[in-house]
Amino acid sequence: MKVLILHNLYQIPGGEDEVVKVEQELLEGHGHSVRLFKVDNDEIAGAAGKLKTALNAIYSRSSKQRVLKEIHQFQPNVVHVHNFFPLFSPSVYDACREAGVPVVQTLHNYRLFCSNSYFFRNGGPCEDCLGKWFPWPAVVHGCYRDSRVGSFVVGTMQAVHRWRGTWRDRVDRYIVLSEFARNKFIEGGVPAEKISLKPNFISPDPGMGQGRGGYALFVGRLSPEKGIDILLAVWEHLGQKIPLKILGNGPLTPVVERAAHTIAGVEYLGRQPKDRVLALMKEASLLMFPSLWYEGLSMTILEAYAVGLPVVASNVGTMSTVVKPGRTGLHFRVGDVGDSIEKVEWAIAHPEQIDAMRQEARSQFERHYTAERNYQQLIEIYQLAGASSV
């Protein structure tokens, strides 16, 4: 097939950008012709640029024309959209329809129904806007970047396209990353019959680790929704029992840097290259995943499974189904420091059970999250959308 991928890059690179990269490589590795048409938020400059972007986020005629031009030049069998916000806008679906090309949309987050895209407010999950024609709660609370104006713009985009039937009629197939996400999108109004479940994947296979390092590990963005405060509070009690290595950066980097000097056992290693992350994962005893929000399907958890690293995660959102308690890791009540301490102490006291979880985590990877398995699913989804081979 010839596949045109559309993706609005994020200012801070994350898992979604990585998924776009590896899916492109996966398709090209199987002989398909792939063109990545990407835009970058760094294009937004000054107040005038921000105003224009705000208006275009609702419907960008210029993006529609740019995508039509790409389609006419490349002649794809299918267009695969990842992130359309804010520069592409949902107008790209109309471009695909005019050109007669089927369109697939991967739903990495909840932007269709939530202004901040991850159903999170005031330190916990929030679904106040789910199912509403216009998301007034988001405007009142300034959920998009703490801005009521910005939240109104995003809410207008959501409401306009709900009214137009964009989510219902202009996308041929949706990809969701977990059963939890599938249920949320159906609740929000996405047609169930158009949704396919395809998780992320890890490639190349990093191989099984040994887990002999005797430490716990956190890998991820250092931001409030990731449960960093919970993690540090837990290690105030556990620092003498098991070391914790923290990898990543973000707005809470100064907090973590201070903790590394004041809390026993906490070591901050900053942002590390992928090979270093995987090497540390292979020797870790546990991966800590204390997120307070619903998450997508974390690449970090899949990397942990690939190396056979059990995951201790909050029992919320996607983690509630992807992490299998007693098999691939342990659950604790979201935001509950005491329960988190209890689960880690149990893991320390039961090394044989943790070794068994290592094997099961690796087995989960081999069954569900390999490149070959993902490729088969992706091609099936393109075919369901109406794409045909050249």
C-alpha beads as a LAMMPS data file, in Angstrom:
LAMMPS data file: protein, C-alpha beads

390 atoms
389 bonds

1 atom types
1 bond types

-500.0 500.0 xlo xhi
-500.0 500.0 ylo yhi
-500.0 500.0 zlo zhi

Masses

1 110.0

Atoms # bond

1 1 1 0.000 0.000 0.000
2 1 1 0.851 3.668 -0.219
3 1 1 0.185 5.263 3.161
4 1 1 0.088 8.992 3.880
5 1 1 0.611 9.728 7.599
6 1 1 -0.474 13.060 9.075
7 1 1 0.941 14.154 12.420
8 1 1 1.132 17.427 14.334
9 1 1 4.360 17.147 16.330
10 1 1 4.381 18.027 20.028
11 1 1 6.624 20.766 21.418
12 1 1 7.923 18.306 24.022
13 1 1 8.515 14.964 22.246
14 1 1 6.695 12.048 23.817
15 1 1 5.350 8.568 23.290
16 1 1 2.931 9.581 20.544
17 1 1 5.719 10.953 18.364
18 1 1 7.642 7.713 18.943
19 1 1 4.625 5.624 17.870
20 1 1 4.375 7.558 14.591
21 1 1 8.068 6.938 13.918
22 1 1 8.022 3.198 14.613
23 1 1 4.767 2.610 12.691
24 1 1 6.266 4.324 9.656
25 1 1 9.372 2.144 9.939
26 1 1 7.199 -0.944 10.398
27 1 1 5.257 -0.299 7.195
28 1 1 8.348 0.577 5.191
29 1 1 10.077 -2.548 6.483
30 1 1 7.273 -4.620 4.952
31 1 1 7.629 -2.974 1.552
32 1 1 4.908 -0.307 1.743
33 1 1 5.479 3.221 0.468
34 1 1 4.969 5.740 3.282
35 1 1 5.009 9.535 3.280
36 1 1 4.952 11.418 6.592
37 1 1 3.364 14.858 6.346
38 1 1 4.113 16.578 9.634
39 1 1 3.594 20.030 11.064
40 1 1 5.270 21.489 14.129
41 1 1 3.844 23.725 16.858
42 1 1 7.051 25.756 16.645
43 1 1 5.394 27.301 13.578
44 1 1 3.122 29.217 15.958
45 1 1 4.845 32.582 16.457
46 1 1 3.669 35.680 18.290
47 1 1 0.198 36.857 19.241
48 1 1 -0.985 37.015 15.639
49 1 1 0.206 33.466 15.053
50 1 1 -1.600 32.256 18.159
51 1 1 -4.861 33.959 17.133
52 1 1 -4.698 32.478 13.653
53 1 1 -3.907 29.049 15.093
54 1 1 -6.851 29.293 17.497
55 1 1 -9.248 29.979 14.642
56 1 1 -7.706 27.352 12.388
57 1 1 -7.814 24.712 15.140
58 1 1 -11.589 24.671 14.646
59 1 1 -11.358 24.318 10.865
60 1 1 -8.293 25.092 8.761
61 1 1 -9.005 25.600 5.074
62 1 1 -5.297 26.030 4.403
63 1 1 -4.514 22.649 6.006
64 1 1 -7.273 21.052 3.965
65 1 1 -5.712 22.395 0.770
66 1 1 -2.207 21.334 1.824
67 1 1 -3.424 17.805 2.516
68 1 1 -5.324 17.680 -0.785
69 1 1 -2.105 18.664 -2.537
70 1 1 -0.192 15.879 -0.743
71 1 1 -2.876 13.350 -1.670
72 1 1 -2.856 14.357 -5.345
73 1 1 0.941 14.161 -5.482
74 1 1 1.368 10.901 -3.560
75 1 1 -1.862 9.072 -4.503
76 1 1 -2.129 7.080 -1.250
77 1 1 -4.385 4.083 -0.688
78 1 1 -5.122 5.306 2.833
79 1 1 -4.478 8.364 5.000
80 1 1 -3.550 7.640 8.607
81 1 1 -4.036 10.590 10.963
82 1 1 -2.362 10.620 14.363
83 1 1 -2.500 14.102 15.941
84 1 1 -4.484 16.767 14.060
85 1 1 -4.430 19.422 16.829
86 1 1 -3.979 22.343 16.524
87 1 1 -2.417 23.023 13.115
88 1 1 -4.048 20.403 10.886
89 1 1 -7.571 20.549 12.382
90 1 1 -10.405 18.116 11.506
91 1 1 -10.568 19.728 8.050
92 1 1 -8.068 17.083 6.917
93 1 1 -10.878 14.530 7.002
94 1 1 -12.776 16.580 4.417
95 1 1 -9.686 16.616 2.221
96 1 1 -9.590 12.818 2.314
97 1 1 -13.296 12.579 1.541
98 1 1 -13.027 14.943 -1.440
99 1 1 -10.112 12.917 -2.771
100 1 1 -11.934 9.628 -2.228
101 1 1 -9.248 8.215 0.054
102 1 1 -10.197 6.262 3.207
103 1 1 -9.007 7.767 6.480
104 1 1 -7.896 6.074 9.692
105 1 1 -7.535 8.029 12.934
106 1 1 -5.487 6.754 15.883
107 1 1 -6.951 8.073 19.137
108 1 1 -3.884 8.514 21.320
109 1 1 -5.724 10.746 23.802
110 1 1 -9.206 12.110 24.542
111 1 1 -9.000 15.418 22.645
112 1 1 -12.338 14.762 20.894
113 1 1 -14.154 15.251 24.213
114 1 1 -11.711 16.773 26.709
115 1 1 -10.015 20.164 26.370
116 1 1 -6.795 19.076 28.052
117 1 1 -7.060 15.700 26.248
118 1 1 -6.558 13.391 29.235
119 1 1 -9.632 13.653 31.493
120 1 1 -7.636 15.106 34.392
121 1 1 -8.334 18.051 36.699
122 1 1 -7.514 18.984 40.297
123 1 1 -5.256 16.006 40.826
124 1 1 -7.609 13.282 39.618
125 1 1 -9.743 11.927 36.758
126 1 1 -12.477 14.262 35.507
127 1 1 -15.230 13.423 33.008
128 1 1 -17.383 16.536 33.483
129 1 1 -17.383 17.293 29.750
130 1 1 -17.919 13.774 28.450
131 1 1 -21.227 13.591 26.572
132 1 1 -21.900 17.357 26.638
133 1 1 -22.611 19.174 23.385
134 1 1 -20.473 22.068 24.565
135 1 1 -17.844 21.516 27.286
136 1 1 -18.654 24.472 29.526
137 1 1 -16.922 22.969 32.588
138 1 1 -13.618 23.086 30.697
139 1 1 -14.123 26.775 29.938
140 1 1 -15.032 27.583 33.527
141 1 1 -11.946 25.795 34.845
142 1 1 -9.599 26.867 32.041
143 1 1 -8.639 23.264 31.386
144 1 1 -6.644 23.952 28.224
145 1 1 -3.344 25.415 29.404
146 1 1 -5.070 27.234 32.282
147 1 1 -6.793 29.490 29.756
148 1 1 -10.543 30.047 29.524
149 1 1 -10.127 31.566 26.073
150 1 1 -8.047 28.614 24.913
151 1 1 -10.534 26.191 26.462
152 1 1 -13.385 27.960 24.659
153 1 1 -11.557 27.533 21.340
154 1 1 -10.970 23.817 21.932
155 1 1 -14.552 23.404 23.135
156 1 1 -15.833 25.138 20.024
157 1 1 -13.805 22.738 17.863
158 1 1 -15.344 19.790 19.699
159 1 1 -18.896 21.160 19.517
160 1 1 -18.727 22.194 15.848
161 1 1 -17.540 18.781 14.754
162 1 1 -20.006 16.954 16.941
163 1 1 -22.745 19.034 15.257
164 1 1 -21.277 18.403 11.768
165 1 1 -21.110 14.679 12.456
166 1 1 -17.367 14.734 11.799
167 1 1 -16.484 12.053 14.335
168 1 1 -19.385 9.903 13.131
169 1 1 -19.242 10.296 9.356
170 1 1 -15.839 11.548 8.171
171 1 1 -13.507 8.905 9.600
172 1 1 -13.630 5.387 8.163
173 1 1 -11.843 3.645 11.016
174 1 1 -10.597 4.562 14.472
175 1 1 -7.742 2.895 16.311
176 1 1 -7.847 2.815 20.105
177 1 1 -5.041 1.525 22.291
178 1 1 -6.974 -0.284 25.029
179 1 1 -10.378 -1.671 25.921
180 1 1 -10.754 1.073 28.533
181 1 1 -10.230 3.766 25.871
182 1 1 -12.650 2.016 23.518
183 1 1 -15.418 2.200 26.122
184 1 1 -14.759 5.909 26.774
185 1 1 -14.907 6.833 23.099
186 1 1 -18.140 4.917 22.606
187 1 1 -19.564 6.735 25.625
188 1 1 -18.531 10.011 23.991
189 1 1 -20.304 9.201 20.736
190 1 1 -17.770 7.525 18.443
191 1 1 -19.559 4.701 16.560
192 1 1 -18.586 1.370 18.123
193 1 1 -18.604 -0.373 14.749
194 1 1 -15.838 1.941 13.495
195 1 1 -13.427 1.255 16.365
196 1 1 -10.555 -1.212 16.177
197 1 1 -8.383 -2.122 19.149
198 1 1 -4.675 -2.104 18.290
199 1 1 -2.123 -1.501 21.027
200 1 1 1.271 0.096 20.582
201 1 1 4.300 -2.137 20.089
202 1 1 8.019 -2.287 20.790
203 1 1 10.609 -2.695 18.039
204 1 1 13.278 -3.864 17.936
205 1 1 12.823 -6.503 20.607
206 1 1 15.243 -5.507 23.425
207 1 1 15.341 -9.023 24.863
208 1 1 14.729 -10.327 28.362
209 1 1 16.545 -8.798 31.326
210 1 1 17.793 -10.420 34.527
211 1 1 16.462 -7.996 37.168
212 1 1 19.510 -8.297 39.406
213 1 1 20.030 -4.598 40.134
214 1 1 17.927 -4.511 43.287
215 1 1 16.303 -1.140 42.562
216 1 1 12.933 0.284 41.502
217 1 1 12.661 2.513 38.448
218 1 1 10.486 5.381 37.256
219 1 1 10.637 6.430 33.603
220 1 1 8.516 9.263 32.265
221 1 1 7.604 12.923 32.145
222 1 1 8.020 14.645 35.493
223 1 1 4.610 16.301 35.718
224 1 1 1.767 16.299 38.274
225 1 1 -0.537 13.885 36.416
226 1 1 2.236 11.263 36.454
227 1 1 1.945 10.956 40.237
228 1 1 5.456 12.240 41.022
229 1 1 4.383 13.584 44.417
230 1 1 2.938 10.180 45.303
231 1 1 6.128 8.444 44.209
232 1 1 8.362 10.668 46.324
233 1 1 6.075 10.336 49.348
234 1 1 6.291 6.546 49.041
235 1 1 10.082 6.662 48.988
236 1 1 10.209 8.748 52.120
237 1 1 9.132 5.473 53.768
238 1 1 10.942 2.982 51.514
239 1 1 14.268 4.660 50.800
240 1 1 16.159 2.450 53.238
241 1 1 14.628 -0.741 51.801
242 1 1 15.013 -0.367 48.044
243 1 1 16.670 2.372 45.936
244 1 1 14.664 4.318 43.366
245 1 1 16.135 5.613 40.103
246 1 1 14.112 8.341 38.357
247 1 1 14.535 8.980 34.618
248 1 1 12.913 11.816 32.683
249 1 1 12.331 15.551 32.810
250 1 1 9.471 18.014 32.930
251 1 1 7.975 20.790 35.046
252 1 1 8.624 18.922 38.306
253 1 1 12.320 18.381 37.599
254 1 1 13.382 20.811 40.385
255 1 1 11.186 18.901 42.863
256 1 1 12.814 15.601 41.914
257 1 1 16.299 17.112 42.027
258 1 1 15.678 18.300 45.595
259 1 1 14.254 14.916 46.571
260 1 1 17.401 13.207 45.311
261 1 1 19.342 15.195 47.914
262 1 1 16.870 14.858 50.780
263 1 1 15.193 11.423 50.477
264 1 1 17.277 8.328 51.129
265 1 1 17.571 5.968 48.173
266 1 1 16.304 8.408 45.531
267 1 1 18.606 8.985 42.558
268 1 1 17.762 11.326 39.688
269 1 1 19.357 10.449 36.344
270 1 1 17.576 12.962 34.096
271 1 1 16.457 12.196 30.569
272 1 1 18.374 9.252 29.110
273 1 1 18.728 7.786 25.599
274 1 1 16.610 4.750 24.791
275 1 1 19.429 2.211 25.029
276 1 1 20.326 3.441 28.511
277 1 1 16.668 3.306 29.600
278 1 1 16.324 -0.274 28.403
279 1 1 19.593 -1.293 30.075
280 1 1 18.344 0.082 33.399
281 1 1 14.975 -1.609 32.902
282 1 1 16.650 -4.971 32.349
283 1 1 18.311 -4.843 35.765
284 1 1 15.481 -3.202 37.745
285 1 1 13.288 -5.147 40.160
286 1 1 10.125 -3.063 39.621
287 1 1 8.809 -0.318 37.383
288 1 1 6.819 2.264 39.337
289 1 1 3.878 3.755 37.436
290 1 1 1.862 5.978 39.831
291 1 1 -0.071 8.000 37.222
292 1 1 -3.183 9.802 38.401
293 1 1 -4.805 10.089 34.979
294 1 1 -6.152 7.601 32.456
295 1 1 -3.041 7.485 30.217
296 1 1 -2.998 6.051 26.732
297 1 1 -1.127 2.814 26.328
298 1 1 2.225 3.721 27.820
299 1 1 5.265 2.788 25.757
300 1 1 7.121 2.613 29.070
301 1 1 4.914 -0.239 30.295
302 1 1 5.347 -2.084 27.000
303 1 1 9.123 -1.656 27.198
304 1 1 8.984 -3.053 30.723
305 1 1 7.062 -6.089 29.496
306 1 1 9.546 -6.576 26.658
307 1 1 12.450 -6.890 29.121
308 1 1 10.388 -8.835 31.669
309 1 1 10.032 -6.056 34.257
310 1 1 6.970 -6.238 36.578
311 1 1 4.963 -3.004 36.883
312 1 1 3.554 -1.535 40.111
313 1 1 0.813 0.780 38.835
314 1 1 -2.144 2.802 40.017
315 1 1 -5.418 1.023 39.353
316 1 1 -6.951 3.627 37.052
317 1 1 -7.730 3.898 33.367
318 1 1 -5.736 1.793 30.931
319 1 1 -3.394 0.547 33.689
320 1 1 -6.340 -1.216 35.306
321 1 1 -6.540 -3.615 32.364
322 1 1 -3.020 -3.689 30.896
323 1 1 -1.266 -4.455 34.196
324 1 1 -2.423 -7.883 35.391
325 1 1 -2.240 -7.967 39.219
326 1 1 -0.345 -10.982 40.460
327 1 1 0.728 -11.863 36.888
328 1 1 2.612 -8.938 35.322
329 1 1 2.698 -6.613 38.311
330 1 1 0.650 -5.124 41.129
331 1 1 -2.093 -2.521 41.465
332 1 1 -2.486 0.105 44.166
333 1 1 -5.336 2.535 44.717
334 1 1 -4.770 5.672 42.683
335 1 1 -3.170 8.411 44.761
336 1 1 -2.933 6.199 47.863
337 1 1 0.555 6.458 49.383
338 1 1 -0.121 3.827 52.049
339 1 1 -1.376 1.256 49.571
340 1 1 1.596 1.955 47.303
341 1 1 4.016 1.337 50.186
342 1 1 2.241 -1.903 51.027
343 1 1 2.512 -3.218 47.464
344 1 1 6.221 -2.415 47.122
345 1 1 6.964 -3.984 50.508
346 1 1 5.101 -7.115 49.397
347 1 1 7.238 -7.231 46.251
348 1 1 10.436 -6.912 48.278
349 1 1 9.323 -9.767 50.541
350 1 1 8.308 -12.106 47.685
351 1 1 11.205 -12.355 45.202
352 1 1 10.063 -15.729 43.809
353 1 1 6.655 -14.347 42.881
354 1 1 8.317 -11.319 41.287
355 1 1 10.514 -13.658 39.223
356 1 1 7.364 -15.412 38.002
357 1 1 5.879 -12.044 37.083
358 1 1 8.984 -11.304 35.038
359 1 1 8.292 -14.357 32.896
360 1 1 4.609 -13.503 32.490
361 1 1 5.390 -9.873 31.582
362 1 1 7.682 -11.112 28.821
363 1 1 4.998 -13.561 27.653
364 1 1 2.470 -10.701 27.427
365 1 1 4.889 -8.821 25.211
366 1 1 5.403 -11.815 22.938
367 1 1 1.641 -12.417 22.596
368 1 1 0.405 -8.863 22.153
369 1 1 3.064 -6.199 21.652
370 1 1 5.538 -7.398 19.017
371 1 1 6.091 -5.627 15.711
372 1 1 4.865 -8.568 13.632
373 1 1 1.609 -8.887 15.554
374 1 1 1.059 -5.132 15.257
375 1 1 1.750 -5.112 11.538
376 1 1 -0.917 -7.755 10.911
377 1 1 -3.456 -5.750 12.916
378 1 1 -2.597 -2.474 11.167
379 1 1 -3.030 -3.893 7.669
380 1 1 -6.356 -5.460 8.660
381 1 1 -7.523 -2.057 9.925
382 1 1 -6.497 -0.336 6.684
383 1 1 -8.461 -2.938 4.758
384 1 1 -11.519 -2.461 6.988
385 1 1 -11.293 1.263 6.283
386 1 1 -11.518 0.518 2.568
387 1 1 -7.893 0.659 1.527
388 1 1 -6.752 -1.633 -1.277
389 1 1 -3.252 -2.719 -2.220
390 1 1 -1.543 -1.257 -5.261

Bonds

1 1 1 2
2 1 2 3
3 1 3 4
4 1 4 5
5 1 5 6
6 1 6 7
7 1 7 8
8 1 8 9
9 1 9 10
10 1 10 11
11 1 11 12
12 1 12 13
13 1 13 14
14 1 14 15
15 1 15 16
16 1 16 17
17 1 17 18
18 1 18 19
19 1 19 20
20 1 20 21
21 1 21 22
22 1 22 23
23 1 23 24
24 1 24 25
25 1 25 26
26 1 26 27
27 1 27 28
28 1 28 29
29 1 29 30
30 1 30 31
31 1 31 32
32 1 32 33
33 1 33 34
34 1 34 35
35 1 35 36
36 1 36 37
37 1 37 38
38 1 38 39
39 1 39 40
40 1 40 41
41 1 41 42
42 1 42 43
43 1 43 44
44 1 44 45
45 1 45 46
46 1 46 47
47 1 47 48
48 1 48 49
49 1 49 50
50 1 50 51
51 1 51 52
52 1 52 53
53 1 53 54
54 1 54 55
55 1 55 56
56 1 56 57
57 1 57 58
58 1 58 59
59 1 59 60
60 1 60 61
61 1 61 62
62 1 62 63
63 1 63 64
64 1 64 65
65 1 65 66
66 1 66 67
67 1 67 68
68 1 68 69
69 1 69 70
70 1 70 71
71 1 71 72
72 1 72 73
73 1 73 74
74 1 74 75
75 1 75 76
76 1 76 77
77 1 77 78
78 1 78 79
79 1 79 80
80 1 80 81
81 1 81 82
82 1 82 83
83 1 83 84
84 1 84 85
85 1 85 86
86 1 86 87
87 1 87 88
88 1 88 89
89 1 89 90
90 1 90 91
91 1 91 92
92 1 92 93
93 1 93 94
94 1 94 95
95 1 95 96
96 1 96 97
97 1 97 98
98 1 98 99
99 1 99 100
100 1 100 101
101 1 101 102
102 1 102 103
103 1 103 104
104 1 104 105
105 1 105 106
106 1 106 107
107 1 107 108
108 1 108 109
109 1 109 110
110 1 110 111
111 1 111 112
112 1 112 113
113 1 113 114
114 1 114 115
115 1 115 116
116 1 116 117
117 1 117 118
118 1 118 119
119 1 119 120
120 1 120 121
121 1 121 122
122 1 122 123
123 1 123 124
124 1 124 125
125 1 125 126
126 1 126 127
127 1 127 128
128 1 128 129
129 1 129 130
130 1 130 131
131 1 131 132
132 1 132 133
133 1 133 134
134 1 134 135
135 1 135 136
136 1 136 137
137 1 137 138
138 1 138 139
139 1 139 140
140 1 140 141
141 1 141 142
142 1 142 143
143 1 143 144
144 1 144 145
145 1 145 146
146 1 146 147
147 1 147 148
148 1 148 149
149 1 149 150
150 1 150 151
151 1 151 152
152 1 152 153
153 1 153 154
154 1 154 155
155 1 155 156
156 1 156 157
157 1 157 158
158 1 158 159
159 1 159 160
160 1 160 161
161 1 161 162
162 1 162 163
163 1 163 164
164 1 164 165
165 1 165 166
166 1 166 167
167 1 167 168
168 1 168 169
169 1 169 170
170 1 170 171
171 1 171 172
172 1 172 173
173 1 173 174
174 1 174 175
175 1 175 176
176 1 176 177
177 1 177 178
178 1 178 179
179 1 179 180
180 1 180 181
181 1 181 182
182 1 182 183
183 1 183 184
184 1 184 185
185 1 185 186
186 1 186 187
187 1 187 188
188 1 188 189
189 1 189 190
190 1 190 191
191 1 191 192
192 1 192 193
193 1 193 194
194 1 194 195
195 1 195 196
196 1 196 197
197 1 197 198
198 1 198 199
199 1 199 200
200 1 200 201
201 1 201 202
202 1 202 203
203 1 203 204
204 1 204 205
205 1 205 206
206 1 206 207
207 1 207 208
208 1 208 209
209 1 209 210
210 1 210 211
211 1 211 212
212 1 212 213
213 1 213 214
214 1 214 215
215 1 215 216
216 1 216 217
217 1 217 218
218 1 218 219
219 1 219 220
220 1 220 221
221 1 221 222
222 1 222 223
223 1 223 224
224 1 224 225
225 1 225 226
226 1 226 227
227 1 227 228
228 1 228 229
229 1 229 230
230 1 230 231
231 1 231 232
232 1 232 233
233 1 233 234
234 1 234 235
235 1 235 236
236 1 236 237
237 1 237 238
238 1 238 239
239 1 239 240
240 1 240 241
241 1 241 242
242 1 242 243
243 1 243 244
244 1 244 245
245 1 245 246
246 1 246 247
247 1 247 248
248 1 248 249
249 1 249 250
250 1 250 251
251 1 251 252
252 1 252 253
253 1 253 254
254 1 254 255
255 1 255 256
256 1 256 257
257 1 257 258
258 1 258 259
259 1 259 260
260 1 260 261
261 1 261 262
262 1 262 263
263 1 263 264
264 1 264 265
265 1 265 266
266 1 266 267
267 1 267 268
268 1 268 269
269 1 269 270
270 1 270 271
271 1 271 272
272 1 272 273
273 1 273 274
274 1 274 275
275 1 275 276
276 1 276 277
277 1 277 278
278 1 278 279
279 1 279 280
280 1 280 281
281 1 281 282
282 1 282 283
283 1 283 284
284 1 284 285
285 1 285 286
286 1 286 287
287 1 287 288
288 1 288 289
289 1 289 290
290 1 290 291
291 1 291 292
292 1 292 293
293 1 293 294
294 1 294 295
295 1 295 296
296 1 296 297
297 1 297 298
298 1 298 299
299 1 299 300
300 1 300 301
301 1 301 302
302 1 302 303
303 1 303 304
304 1 304 305
305 1 305 306
306 1 306 307
307 1 307 308
308 1 308 309
309 1 309 310
310 1 310 311
311 1 311 312
312 1 312 313
313 1 313 314
314 1 314 315
315 1 315 316
316 1 316 317
317 1 317 318
318 1 318 319
319 1 319 320
320 1 320 321
321 1 321 322
322 1 322 323
323 1 323 324
324 1 324 325
325 1 325 326
326 1 326 327
327 1 327 328
328 1 328 329
329 1 329 330
330 1 330 331
331 1 331 332
332 1 332 333
333 1 333 334
334 1 334 335
335 1 335 336
336 1 336 337
337 1 337 338
338 1 338 339
339 1 339 340
340 1 340 341
341 1 341 342
342 1 342 343
343 1 343 344
344 1 344 345
345 1 345 346
346 1 346 347
347 1 347 348
348 1 348 349
349 1 349 350
350 1 350 351
351 1 351 352
352 1 352 353
353 1 353 354
354 1 354 355
355 1 355 356
356 1 356 357
357 1 357 358
358 1 358 359
359 1 359 360
360 1 360 361
361 1 361 362
362 1 362 363
363 1 363 364
364 1 364 365
365 1 365 366
366 1 366 367
367 1 367 368
368 1 368 369
369 1 369 370
370 1 370 371
371 1 371 372
372 1 372 373
373 1 373 374
374 1 374 375
375 1 375 376
376 1 376 377
377 1 377 378
378 1 378 379
379 1 379 380
380 1 380 381
381 1 381 382
382 1 382 383
383 1 383 384
384 1 384 385
385 1 385 386
386 1 386 387
387 1 387 388
388 1 388 389
389 1 389 390
